Amino acid sequence: MKLAQIEIRYRDASGGAHAFAIDHPPAAEISRRDMNLELAGRIEHSGDAIVARARIINRGSLPIRLDAAWFRVSTGFDATSRARFFKHGYQSWSASRPVTIGPVGESAGRSRIARINHQSEVSRPPDAPEGATSELFTIVERSGGDRVLAGFLDGASSLLTLTMLGPGMISARVILDGIELAPGADREIAPLYCERSRDSAGRLAARWASKIGAAMQARAGAPFQRGWCSWYHYFHAITEDAVRANLRALAQMRSDFPIDVVQLDDGFQAALGDWDITNEKFPGGLEKLAGEIRAAGFAAGIWTAPFLAARDSRLMSAHPEWFIRHNSGQPLRAGYNPNWTRDEDKFAYALDPSHPDFCAHLEALFRKLVHQFGYSYLKLDFLYAAAAEGLRHNANLTRAEALRRGLEAIRAGAGDDAFILGCGCPLGPAIGIVDGMRIGPDVSPYWGGEGSGDPSTVHALDAIIARSFMHRRLWLNDPDCLMLRSKETQLTGSERSALASVIAGSGGMLLISDDMALLGTEESRLFREASALGMEIDSSAAQTAVVAMDLMDDSNVRGMIAGIGGGMCAIILNRGDSPANFDLSLLGDGPFLVRELGGKEEPATGTIDLPAHSARIARITAK
């Protein structure tokens, strides 16, 4: 494995395109220049790992515009090798999965809004096709077990992609969005970390996450979160009376359902964009409701989508200058949801945190929500909108910098003690600002399957396993809500147990989302067992990462390995529609104690049977 090339692409003052490359950079300091630019860099070696650092200096007399910087890494794998790569998704809901390396083209069938949502670019350049491109990091694995990880160590300043040019070459790109570099000015490029190893892909990913988390001062130390959320039972139909009814039930059932947070989700706002004003379903207003939640002994939580607004909002009417613009000059469409607006135009529009007045508004809004109204738990949703491509107030901020500036304004208003949960968020720019992060698509009151699309519970489970290594390294993972109810759902008892097992086994946040009137003794027992397991795994997660048993496996039987009680624990999921079995010897020599969550733990050897849509917990005991 070695760094094969560093390339800078830019435009001069007249708009002319230039590319400046250094082939086979030396294993030390680099300093080369063309007529306009100097590239200064350093290649650091440590065992089987390298870190490539670069800085660009404008040595000319006129400003230039930076398009991208590229690091091309030779994996050392033969170009004819059979190999796969881990295609990591752009934001919280985007799929992350292993993909066979081979001929690819641009993804078909996605609408423009879907591409704004799930890709760092609406259209990829020809040398970085979407089907071969991963976001933020990737792992290449050739047949036989050798692996190369390539991942950036700073997500704050740029959106970042890695494209497979074949088994032998990774093309890692820093997207610079055409920002201007003045004469004499310089810019640091996000450093790239690469490692070749025979360690499991999950362990490799956890090691990289620890490095980028440390470099960006990740907020990974918040307490384990347990709560109730209104969304997955009431959806947009939530009312003030329904919240109060559940609040009374939660207070009375505290020993049966020990939670800390009561979070109001989408459906309270007067309009998308007007987050401190309620609609007619919430006549008492937000401040009064937060007071009642706190008086009942819970932290008050609230949902917002701070970078979106609809045409019937006061914000959009009063401040059209705060929006990202399409090339046509019109506000940029970044979402579509008829439930969000009473206007005939059902689109949601992207707000621009590069505008200082909008950031001042965000800071004041979240200071009000937290310090006046009393909401200390903030769920921020649809955050990708702030990084959408378009015309901004400040064209000299990259899209990642604009998104991060907006998040920083929210943190400044909310204060350091508020718990901030990101959702629908490009992951790199949020590290070090949010305390928690949704790491998969929405769960749903049905299982789903291949071709079912999102949301579906099985796709959420896939993401929980794939991104489990991020927990307590970048933030607290939010695997989305646990639905316990046996009524008003299509999930079977086995499916609900599987969902609880995987959520708990990840060590991540544990929020339920049911009408509490539908829950009884059995649901309480399942919740308390999930809570106990989740807290036990979480208590070890900072020292021993929770990782996928095989991150590069896309079979129907998959799972996670976690530290627990001085030993190890595996959560094994059969996501498929047919029964399957699992060979316990893949986990080690044992002995093993195996159970279904909510069931009795029993000794086991050899293979265990897994019914369709089920999970088992295997504790690896000391001899």
C-alpha positions as CSV (number, residue, x, y, z in Angstrom):
1,M,0.0,0.0,0.0
2,K,1.3,3.5,-0.9
3,L,0.2,6.9,-1.9
4,A,0.4,7.0,-5.7
5,Q,-0.6,10.6,-6.4
6,I,-1.8,13.9,-5.1
7,E,-3.7,16.1,-7.5
8,I,-5.3,19.6,-7.2
9,R,-8.0,20.8,-9.6
10,Y,-8.7,24.5,-9.8
11,R,-9.8,27.4,-12.0
12,D,-7.8,30.6,-12.6
13,A,-9.1,34.1,-12.5
14,S,-10.3,33.8,-16.1
15,G,-12.1,30.6,-15.5
16,G,-9.5,28.3,-17.1
17,A,-9.4,24.8,-15.7
18,H,-6.1,23.5,-14.4
19,A,-4.9,20.2,-12.8
20,F,-1.6,20.0,-10.9
21,A,-0.4,16.6,-9.8
22,I,2.5,15.0,-7.9
23,D,3.1,11.4,-8.9
24,H,4.6,9.0,-6.4
25,P,5.1,11.6,-3.6
26,P,8.2,10.9,-1.4
27,A,7.8,9.4,2.0
28,A,8.5,12.8,3.7
29,E,8.0,16.5,3.0
30,I,6.6,17.6,-0.3
31,S,6.8,21.1,-1.9
32,R,6.0,21.5,-5.5
33,R,4.3,24.3,-7.5
34,D,2.9,25.2,-10.9
35,M,2.4,28.7,-12.3
36,N,-0.3,29.6,-9.7
37,L,-0.2,27.1,-6.8
38,E,2.2,25.5,-4.4
39,L,1.4,22.2,-2.9
40,A,3.1,21.5,0.4
41,G,2.6,18.1,2.0
42,R,3.8,15.4,4.3
43,I,3.5,11.6,4.2
44,E,3.6,10.0,7.7
45,H,4.3,6.3,8.0
46,S,3.6,4.1,11.1
47,G,3.8,0.4,10.5
48,D,1.2,-0.6,8.0
49,A,-0.5,2.8,8.1
50,I,0.1,6.1,6.4
51,V,-1.4,9.6,6.9
52,A,-1.2,12.0,3.9
53,R,-1.4,15.7,4.7
54,A,-1.5,18.6,2.2
55,R,-1.7,22.3,2.1
56,I,-2.4,24.5,-0.9
57,I,-0.9,28.0,-1.2
58,N,-1.9,30.6,-3.9
59,R,1.5,31.9,-5.1
60,G,0.0,33.9,-7.9
61,S,-1.2,37.5,-8.1
62,L,-4.8,36.8,-8.7
63,P,-7.5,34.7,-6.9
64,I,-8.2,31.1,-7.9
65,R,-11.1,28.8,-7.3
66,L,-10.5,25.4,-5.8
67,D,-12.6,22.5,-7.2
68,A,-11.1,19.4,-5.6
69,A,-8.0,17.7,-4.1
70,W,-7.4,14.0,-4.8
71,F,-5.3,11.4,-3.0
72,R,-4.8,8.3,-5.1
73,V,-3.8,5.2,-3.0
74,S,-2.4,2.0,-4.4
75,T,-3.8,-0.8,-2.3
76,G,-1.1,-3.3,-3.5
77,F,-3.9,-5.7,-4.7
78,D,-3.6,-7.1,-8.2
79,A,-6.0,-5.4,-10.7
80,T,-7.5,-8.8,-11.5
81,S,-8.2,-9.7,-7.8
82,R,-11.7,-10.6,-6.7
83,A,-12.5,-7.8,-4.3
84,R,-15.3,-5.9,-2.5
85,F,-15.5,-2.5,-1.0
86,F,-17.6,-1.1,1.8
87,K,-19.8,1.6,0.3
88,H,-20.5,4.0,3.2
89,G,-23.6,6.2,2.9
90,Y,-23.7,10.0,2.8
91,Q,-26.0,10.8,5.7
92,S,-27.9,9.1,8.6
93,W,-30.4,7.3,6.4
94,S,-28.2,6.4,3.5
95,A,-27.4,2.7,3.0
96,S,-24.0,1.3,3.9
97,R,-23.1,-2.1,2.5
98,P,-20.4,-4.2,0.8
99,V,-20.3,-4.0,-3.0
100,T,-18.4,-6.1,-5.5
101,I,-15.8,-4.1,-7.4
102,G,-16.6,-4.1,-11.1
103,P,-17.9,-1.9,-13.9
104,V,-20.4,0.7,-12.6
105,G,-22.3,3.6,-13.8
106,E,-24.4,6.5,-12.4
107,S,-27.2,5.4,-10.2
108,A,-30.5,5.4,-12.1
109,G,-34.0,6.1,-10.9
110,R,-33.2,8.6,-8.1
111,S,-35.0,11.9,-8.3
112,R,-33.1,15.1,-7.9
113,I,-34.3,15.5,-4.3
114,A,-33.4,11.9,-3.5
115,R,-29.9,12.6,-4.8
116,I,-29.6,15.8,-2.8
117,N,-30.7,13.6,0.2
118,H,-28.4,10.6,-0.3
119,Q,-25.3,11.8,-2.3
120,S,-22.8,14.5,-1.6
121,E,-23.3,15.6,-5.2
122,V,-26.4,15.5,-7.4
123,S,-24.2,14.3,-10.3
124,R,-20.8,12.6,-9.8
125,P,-17.9,13.5,-12.1
126,P,-17.0,10.9,-14.7
127,D,-14.0,9.6,-12.7
128,A,-16.1,9.2,-9.6
129,P,-19.2,7.3,-10.6
130,E,-21.8,6.9,-7.8
131,G,-21.9,3.1,-8.0
132,A,-18.1,2.9,-7.1
133,T,-18.1,5.8,-4.6
134,S,-18.2,5.7,-0.8
135,E,-18.5,8.7,1.5
136,L,-16.0,9.6,4.2
137,F,-14.3,6.2,4.4
138,T,-14.1,2.8,2.7
139,I,-12.6,-0.6,3.2
140,V,-11.4,-2.8,0.3
141,E,-11.2,-6.5,0.9
142,R,-9.8,-9.0,-1.6
143,S,-10.6,-12.6,-1.6
144,G,-8.3,-14.2,1.0
145,G,-8.7,-11.7,3.7
146,D,-6.3,-8.8,3.2
147,R,-8.0,-5.4,3.7
148,V,-7.1,-1.7,3.1
149,L,-9.0,1.0,4.9
150,A,-8.9,4.6,3.6
151,G,-10.7,7.3,5.6
152,F,-10.3,11.0,6.1
153,L,-9.4,12.4,9.5
154,D,-11.3,15.7,9.3
155,G,-14.9,16.0,8.2
156,A,-15.4,19.7,9.2
157,S,-14.0,21.5,6.2
158,S,-15.2,19.5,3.1
159,L,-17.5,16.8,1.9
160,L,-15.3,13.7,1.2
161,T,-15.6,10.7,-1.2
162,L,-13.6,7.6,-2.0
163,T,-14.0,5.9,-5.4
164,M,-12.8,2.5,-6.3
165,L,-10.9,2.5,-9.6
166,G,-10.5,-1.2,-9.3
167,P,-9.1,-3.5,-6.6
168,G,-5.7,-1.9,-6.9
169,M,-6.5,1.9,-6.6
170,I,-8.6,4.1,-4.3
171,S,-9.2,7.7,-5.5
172,A,-10.0,9.8,-2.3
173,R,-11.4,13.2,-3.1
174,V,-11.8,16.4,-1.0
175,I,-14.7,18.4,-2.6
176,L,-13.8,22.1,-2.4
177,D,-17.0,23.5,-4.1
178,G,-15.2,26.2,-6.1
179,I,-14.2,28.3,-3.1
180,E,-11.9,31.2,-3.7
181,L,-8.3,31.2,-2.6
182,A,-6.8,34.8,-2.5
183,P,-3.2,35.6,-3.5
184,G,-0.9,34.6,-0.7
185,A,-3.7,32.6,1.1
186,D,-3.5,28.9,2.0
187,R,-5.8,26.1,2.8
188,E,-5.3,22.8,4.7
189,I,-6.7,19.7,3.0
190,A,-8.5,17.1,5.1
191,P,-5.8,14.5,5.9
192,L,-6.2,10.9,4.6
193,Y,-5.5,7.8,6.8
194,C,-4.8,4.5,5.2
195,E,-4.1,1.1,6.8
196,R,-3.5,-2.4,5.4
197,S,-4.4,-5.2,7.8
198,R,-5.8,-8.7,8.2
199,D,-7.9,-7.5,11.2
200,S,-11.6,-7.8,10.7
201,A,-13.3,-5.0,8.7
202,G,-15.3,-4.0,11.8
203,R,-12.1,-3.6,13.9
204,L,-10.5,-1.6,11.2
205,A,-13.5,0.7,11.0
206,A,-13.5,1.2,14.8
207,R,-9.8,2.1,14.7
208,W,-10.4,4.7,12.1
209,A,-13.4,6.1,14.0
210,S,-11.3,6.5,17.1
211,K,-8.7,8.5,15.1
212,I,-11.2,10.9,13.4
213,G,-13.1,11.2,16.7
214,A,-10.0,12.2,18.6
215,A,-8.9,14.6,15.8
216,M,-12.3,16.3,15.8
217,Q,-12.9,16.2,19.6
218,A,-16.0,14.1,19.3
219,R,-18.7,14.5,22.0
220,A,-18.9,10.8,22.9
221,G,-19.3,11.0,26.6
222,A,-23.0,11.8,27.2
223,P,-25.0,9.4,29.5
224,F,-26.8,6.4,28.1
225,Q,-30.2,7.8,26.8
226,R,-33.5,6.2,27.4
227,G,-36.7,7.9,26.4
228,W,-40.1,8.0,24.8
229,C,-40.8,9.6,21.4
230,S,-44.2,10.5,19.9
231,W,-43.4,9.7,16.2
232,Y,-43.9,6.0,15.5
233,H,-47.4,5.7,16.9
234,Y,-48.9,9.2,16.3
235,F,-46.8,10.5,13.4
236,H,-48.1,13.9,12.3
237,A,-51.4,13.4,14.1
238,I,-49.8,14.0,17.5
239,T,-51.7,16.3,19.8
240,E,-51.1,18.0,23.1
241,D,-53.7,15.8,24.8
242,A,-52.0,12.7,23.5
243,V,-48.6,13.8,24.9
244,R,-50.2,14.5,28.2
245,A,-51.9,11.1,28.3
246,N,-48.7,9.4,27.7
247,L,-46.8,11.6,30.1
248,R,-49.3,10.6,32.9
249,A,-48.9,6.9,32.0
250,L,-45.1,7.1,31.9
251,A,-45.0,8.7,35.3
252,Q,-47.3,6.0,36.7
253,M,-45.3,3.2,35.0
254,R,-41.9,4.5,35.8
255,S,-40.7,1.3,37.4
256,D,-42.0,-0.8,34.5
257,F,-40.6,1.5,31.8
258,P,-37.6,3.4,33.3
259,I,-36.9,6.3,31.0
260,D,-35.4,9.7,31.3
261,V,-36.6,11.8,28.3
262,V,-40.0,12.5,26.8
263,Q,-39.5,13.8,23.2
264,L,-42.2,15.5,21.1
265,D,-41.7,14.8,17.4
266,D,-43.0,16.3,14.2
267,G,-46.5,17.6,14.1
268,F,-46.6,20.4,16.7
269,Q,-45.3,23.3,14.6
270,A,-47.4,26.1,13.1
271,A,-45.4,25.7,9.9
272,L,-42.2,24.1,8.7
273,G,-39.6,26.7,9.7
274,D,-41.6,28.3,12.6
275,W,-40.3,26.1,15.5
276,D,-41.4,28.2,18.5
277,I,-45.0,28.6,17.4
278,T,-47.5,25.7,17.7
279,N,-50.6,24.8,15.6
280,E,-54.1,24.4,16.9
281,K,-53.4,20.9,18.2
282,F,-51.1,22.4,20.8
283,P,-53.2,25.3,22.3
284,G,-51.1,25.5,25.4
285,G,-47.8,26.1,23.6
286,L,-44.4,24.6,23.9
287,E,-43.2,26.3,27.1
288,K,-46.2,25.0,29.1
289,L,-45.8,21.5,27.8
290,A,-42.0,21.4,28.6
291,G,-42.8,22.5,32.1
292,E,-45.3,19.6,32.6
293,I,-42.7,17.1,31.3
294,R,-40.1,18.4,33.6
295,A,-42.5,18.5,36.5
296,A,-43.2,14.8,35.9
297,G,-39.5,14.1,36.4
298,F,-38.4,13.8,32.8
299,A,-36.1,15.8,30.5
300,A,-38.1,17.5,27.8
301,G,-37.2,16.8,24.2
302,I,-38.3,18.4,20.9
303,W,-37.9,17.7,17.2
304,T,-37.1,20.4,14.6
305,A,-35.8,20.5,11.0
306,P,-33.8,23.7,11.4
307,F,-32.5,23.9,7.8
308,L,-35.9,23.5,6.0
309,A,-38.9,25.8,5.7
310,A,-42.2,25.7,3.7
311,R,-43.8,28.6,1.8
312,D,-46.5,29.1,4.4
313,S,-44.0,29.7,7.2
314,R,-43.5,33.2,8.6
315,L,-39.7,32.6,8.2
316,M,-39.9,32.1,4.4
317,S,-42.2,35.1,4.0
318,A,-40.0,37.4,6.1
319,H,-36.6,36.3,5.0
320,P,-36.4,35.0,1.4
321,E,-32.7,36.0,1.5
322,W,-31.9,33.2,4.0
323,F,-32.4,30.4,1.4
324,I,-30.0,28.5,-0.8
325,R,-30.9,29.3,-4.4
326,H,-31.1,27.2,-7.5
327,N,-29.2,28.4,-10.6
328,S,-32.6,29.8,-11.7
329,G,-32.6,32.1,-8.8
330,Q,-35.5,30.4,-7.1
331,P,-35.2,28.8,-3.6
332,L,-33.8,25.4,-3.7
333,R,-36.2,22.4,-3.2
334,A,-34.7,19.9,-0.7
335,G,-37.7,17.9,0.4
336,Y,-41.3,17.0,-0.4
337,N,-44.0,16.2,2.2
338,P,-47.7,17.1,1.9
339,N,-48.0,16.8,5.7
340,W,-45.6,19.7,6.2
341,T,-47.6,22.5,4.7
342,R,-51.1,23.7,3.9
343,D,-49.8,25.6,0.9
344,E,-50.4,24.2,-2.6
345,D,-46.7,23.9,-2.9
346,K,-45.7,20.8,-1.0
347,F,-42.0,21.3,-1.2
348,A,-39.6,22.1,1.6
349,Y,-36.8,24.6,0.9
350,A,-33.2,24.6,2.0
351,L,-32.0,27.3,4.3
352,D,-28.5,28.8,4.1
353,P,-26.3,28.8,7.2
354,S,-23.6,30.7,5.3
355,H,-25.8,33.8,5.9
356,P,-24.8,35.4,9.2
357,D,-28.3,36.7,9.9
358,F,-29.8,33.2,9.6
359,C,-27.1,31.8,12.0
360,A,-28.0,34.6,14.5
361,H,-31.6,33.5,14.1
362,L,-30.7,29.9,14.8
363,E,-28.7,30.8,17.9
364,A,-31.6,32.9,19.3
365,L,-34.2,30.2,18.5
366,F,-32.4,27.4,20.2
367,R,-31.5,29.6,23.2
368,K,-35.2,30.2,23.5
369,L,-36.2,26.5,23.1
370,V,-33.7,25.4,25.7
371,H,-33.3,28.2,28.2
372,Q,-36.7,29.8,28.1
373,F,-39.0,26.9,27.1
374,G,-37.0,24.2,28.9
375,Y,-36.2,21.6,26.2
376,S,-32.8,20.1,27.0
377,Y,-32.9,17.3,24.4
378,L,-32.9,18.5,20.8
379,K,-33.6,16.2,17.8
380,L,-32.4,18.0,14.7
381,D,-33.7,16.4,11.5
382,F,-33.2,16.7,7.7
383,L,-29.8,18.3,8.3
384,Y,-28.5,17.4,4.8
385,A,-30.5,20.4,3.4
386,A,-27.8,22.8,4.6
387,A,-25.2,21.0,2.5
388,A,-27.2,20.9,-0.7
389,E,-25.6,22.2,-3.9
390,G,-26.8,25.7,-4.8
391,L,-26.0,29.4,-4.7
392,R,-25.2,30.7,-1.2
393,H,-24.8,34.0,0.5
394,N,-21.1,33.2,1.2
395,A,-19.6,31.4,-1.8
396,N,-16.3,31.0,0.0
397,L,-17.6,28.4,2.4
398,T,-17.7,24.8,1.3
399,R,-21.0,23.1,1.8
400,A,-19.5,21.1,4.7
401,E,-18.4,24.4,6.4
402,A,-21.8,26.0,5.8
403,L,-23.6,23.0,7.5
404,R,-21.1,23.0,10.4
405,R,-21.6,26.8,10.8
406,G,-25.3,26.2,11.2
407,L,-24.8,23.4,13.7
408,E,-22.3,25.5,15.7
409,A,-24.9,28.3,15.9
410,I,-27.4,25.8,17.3
411,R,-24.9,24.6,19.8
412,A,-24.0,28.2,20.8
413,G,-27.7,28.9,21.5
414,A,-28.5,25.6,23.2
415,G,-25.4,25.6,25.4
416,D,-23.0,22.9,26.2
417,D,-25.3,21.0,28.5
418,A,-28.1,20.4,26.0
419,F,-28.1,16.9,24.3
420,I,-28.1,17.4,20.6
421,L,-29.1,14.5,18.3
422,G,-28.4,14.8,14.6
423,C,-30.6,13.0,12.1
424,G,-30.6,13.0,8.3
425,C,-27.1,14.5,8.6
426,P,-24.0,14.1,6.5
427,L,-21.8,12.5,9.2
428,G,-18.4,14.2,8.9
429,P,-19.4,17.8,9.5
430,A,-21.3,17.0,12.7
431,I,-18.5,15.3,14.6
432,G,-17.6,17.3,17.7
433,I,-20.9,19.2,17.8
434,V,-23.7,16.6,18.2
435,D,-23.9,14.2,21.2
436,G,-25.9,11.6,19.3
437,M,-26.5,10.6,15.7
438,R,-29.1,8.6,13.9
439,I,-27.0,6.0,12.0
440,G,-29.7,4.4,9.9
441,P,-33.1,4.8,8.2
442,D,-36.4,4.9,10.0
443,V,-37.8,1.8,11.6
444,S,-41.4,1.0,10.8
445,P,-44.3,-1.0,12.2
446,Y,-43.6,-3.6,9.5
447,W,-40.5,-5.7,8.7
448,G,-40.0,-5.0,5.0
449,G,-37.5,-6.7,2.8
450,E,-35.5,-6.5,-0.4
451,G,-37.1,-4.0,-2.8
452,S,-39.4,-2.7,-0.1
453,G,-37.5,0.6,0.2
454,D,-37.3,2.8,3.3
455,P,-38.6,3.0,5.8
456,S,-38.6,-0.6,7.0
457,T,-37.4,-2.2,10.1
458,V,-35.1,-4.7,8.4
459,H,-33.1,-1.9,6.7
460,A,-32.8,-0.1,10.0
461,L,-31.4,-3.3,11.5
462,D,-28.8,-3.5,8.6
463,A,-27.6,0.0,9.4
464,I,-27.4,-0.5,13.2
465,I,-25.1,-3.4,12.6
466,A,-23.0,-1.8,9.8
467,R,-22.4,1.5,11.7
468,S,-22.2,0.0,15.2
469,F,-18.4,0.8,15.4
470,M,-19.2,4.5,15.6
471,H,-20.8,4.3,19.0
472,R,-18.8,6.1,21.8
473,R,-16.1,7.0,19.1
474,L,-17.9,9.7,17.2
475,W,-21.1,10.1,19.4
476,L,-23.8,8.0,20.9
477,N,-25.4,6.0,18.1
478,D,-29.1,6.4,17.8
479,P,-30.4,3.2,16.2
480,D,-34.0,4.7,16.1
481,C,-36.9,3.8,18.2
482,L,-38.1,0.5,19.6
483,M,-41.7,-0.3,19.0
484,L,-43.0,-2.6,21.7
485,R,-46.8,-2.7,21.0
486,S,-48.5,-5.9,19.8
487,K,-51.5,-4.0,18.6
488,E,-51.7,-1.5,15.7
489,T,-48.5,-2.9,14.2
490,Q,-47.5,-5.5,11.6
491,L,-44.4,-6.6,13.6
492,T,-44.7,-10.1,15.1
493,G,-43.5,-10.9,18.6
494,S,-40.3,-12.4,17.1
495,E,-39.7,-9.3,15.0
496,R,-40.2,-7.0,18.0
497,S,-37.7,-9.1,20.0
498,A,-35.2,-9.0,17.1
499,L,-35.5,-5.2,16.9
500,A,-35.0,-4.9,20.7
501,S,-32.1,-7.3,20.6
502,V,-30.2,-5.5,17.9
503,I,-30.9,-2.0,19.4
504,A,-29.8,-3.2,22.8
505,G,-26.8,-5.1,21.4
506,S,-25.5,-2.0,19.7
507,G,-25.2,-0.2,23.1
508,G,-26.9,2.8,21.5
509,M,-29.7,5.0,22.6
510,L,-33.0,3.3,23.6
511,L,-36.2,5.2,22.9
512,I,-39.6,3.6,22.7
513,S,-42.4,5.0,20.5
514,D,-45.8,3.6,21.4
515,D,-49.1,4.7,22.9
516,M,-48.4,3.7,26.5
517,A,-52.0,2.6,26.9
518,L,-51.2,-0.4,24.5
519,L,-48.3,-1.7,26.7
520,G,-48.5,-4.2,29.5
521,T,-46.4,-6.7,31.5
522,E,-44.8,-8.5,28.5
523,E,-43.8,-5.2,26.8
524,S,-42.4,-4.0,30.1
525,R,-40.3,-7.1,30.6
526,L,-38.9,-6.8,27.0
527,F,-38.0,-3.2,27.6
528,R,-36.3,-3.7,30.9
529,E,-34.3,-6.6,29.5
530,A,-33.3,-4.5,26.5
531,S,-32.4,-1.6,28.8
532,A,-30.3,-3.8,31.0
533,L,-28.4,-5.3,28.1
534,G,-27.9,-2.0,26.3
535,M,-26.6,-0.3,29.4
536,E,-24.2,-3.2,30.1
537,I,-22.8,-3.1,26.6
538,D,-22.7,0.7,26.5
539,S,-20.6,0.7,29.7
540,S,-17.8,-1.2,27.9
541,A,-18.2,0.4,24.4
542,A,-15.7,3.2,24.9
543,Q,-13.0,0.6,25.7
544,T,-14.2,-2.3,23.5
545,A,-15.9,-1.2,20.3
546,V,-19.2,-2.8,19.2
547,V,-18.5,-4.1,15.7
548,A,-20.2,-6.1,13.0
549,M,-19.2,-9.8,13.1
550,D,-18.3,-9.3,9.4
551,L,-18.8,-5.8,8.0
552,M,-18.3,-7.1,4.5
553,D,-21.0,-9.8,4.8
554,D,-24.4,-9.2,3.1
555,S,-25.9,-12.6,3.8
556,N,-29.2,-12.8,5.8
557,V,-27.5,-14.0,8.9
558,R,-25.3,-11.2,10.4
559,G,-24.7,-9.6,13.7
560,M,-22.5,-7.7,16.2
561,I,-19.8,-8.5,18.8
562,A,-19.6,-6.4,21.9
563,G,-17.8,-6.4,25.2
564,I,-19.9,-7.3,28.3
565,G,-19.1,-8.0,31.9
566,G,-15.4,-8.7,31.2
567,G,-16.3,-11.1,28.4
568,M,-17.9,-10.9,25.0
569,C,-21.4,-11.0,23.7
570,A,-22.7,-11.6,20.1
571,I,-26.1,-10.6,18.8
572,I,-27.0,-12.8,15.8
573,L,-29.8,-11.8,13.5
574,N,-31.6,-13.7,10.8
575,R,-33.0,-10.9,8.7
576,G,-34.2,-13.3,6.0
577,D,-37.6,-14.8,5.2
578,S,-36.5,-18.4,5.8
579,P,-35.1,-20.3,8.8
580,A,-31.3,-20.4,9.0
581,N,-28.6,-21.6,11.4
582,F,-25.4,-20.2,12.8
583,D,-22.2,-21.9,13.7
584,L,-21.1,-20.7,17.1
585,S,-17.5,-21.8,16.5
586,L,-17.3,-18.7,14.3
587,L,-17.3,-16.7,17.5
588,G,-14.5,-18.7,19.2
589,D,-14.1,-21.8,21.3
590,G,-16.9,-21.0,23.8
591,P,-18.5,-22.1,26.0
592,F,-21.6,-20.2,25.1
593,L,-24.9,-19.3,26.8
594,V,-27.6,-18.4,24.2
595,R,-31.0,-16.9,24.6
596,E,-33.7,-14.9,22.9
597,L,-34.2,-11.5,24.5
598,G,-36.9,-12.1,27.1
599,G,-36.2,-15.8,27.3
600,K,-34.0,-18.1,29.4
601,E,-30.3,-18.4,28.8
602,E,-29.1,-21.9,28.0
603,P,-25.8,-23.6,27.2
604,A,-25.2,-24.2,23.5
605,T,-22.5,-25.7,21.2
606,G,-22.3,-26.3,17.5
607,T,-25.0,-24.6,15.4
608,I,-28.1,-22.8,16.6
609,D,-31.3,-22.5,14.8
610,L,-32.6,-19.1,13.8
611,P,-36.2,-18.7,12.7
612,A,-37.0,-16.1,10.1
613,H,-36.9,-12.5,11.3
614,S,-35.4,-13.5,14.7
615,A,-32.3,-12.8,16.8
616,R,-30.4,-14.6,19.5
617,I,-27.9,-13.3,22.1
618,A,-24.8,-15.5,22.7
619,R,-22.7,-14.7,25.7
620,I,-19.2,-16.1,25.4
621,T,-18.3,-17.2,28.9
622,A,-14.8,-17.6,30.4
623,K,-13.5,-21.2,30.7
